[in-house]
């Protein structure tokens, strides 16, 4: 039940989420999506990853 996550920081969790969402954002921008919406999706997915990590959901 308890896993020692002392090696993981918020940066370690947020960066892969931002990079992954950034790839999708780049594709969406190339297809003509509004940049504000595309970057909002990136930010929301990064926050979701950090929240899931914080509450040990992943």
C-alpha positions in Angstrom: 0.0 0.0 0.0 2.7 2.5 1.0 5.4 3.2 -1.6 8.4 5.3 -0.8 8.4 8.1 -3.4 11.2 10.1 -1.9 13.0 10.0 -5.3 10.2 11.7 -7.2 9.6 15.4 -7.1 6.8 17.4 -8.7 9.2 18.2 -11.5 9.8 14.5 -12.2 6.1 14.0 -12.5 5.1 17.2 -14.3 7.8 17.2 -17.0 6.7 13.9 -18.8 3.1 15.1 -18.7 4.0 18.5 -20.2 6.2 16.9 -22.9 3.5 14.4 -23.8 0.8 17.0 -23.9 3.1 19.3 -25.8 3.4 16.8 -28.6 -0.4 16.7 -28.9 -0.6 20.5 -28.6 1.9 20.9 -31.4 -0.2 18.7 -33.6 -3.3 20.6 -32.7 -1.7 23.9 -33.5 -0.5 22.5 -36.8 -4.1 21.6 -37.6 -5.3 25.2 -36.8 -6.6 25.0 -33.3 -6.7 28.1 -31.2 -3.3 28.4 -29.3 -4.9 29.4 -26.0 -7.1 26.3 -26.0 -4.2 24.1 -26.9 -1.9 25.4 -24.1 -4.8 25.3 -21.6 -5.2 21.6 -22.4 -1.4 21.1 -21.8 -1.6 22.9 -18.5 -4.7 21.0 -17.3 -3.1 17.6 -18.2 0.1 18.5 -16.3 -2.0 19.6 -13.2 -3.9 16.3 -13.4 -0.7 14.3 -13.5 0.6 16.1 -10.4 -2.6 15.7 -8.5 -2.7 12.0 -9.4 0.8 11.6 -8.2 0.2 13.6 -5.0 -2.8 11.4 -4.0 -1.0 8.2 -5.0 -3.5 7.4 -7.8 -0.8 6.4 -10.3 
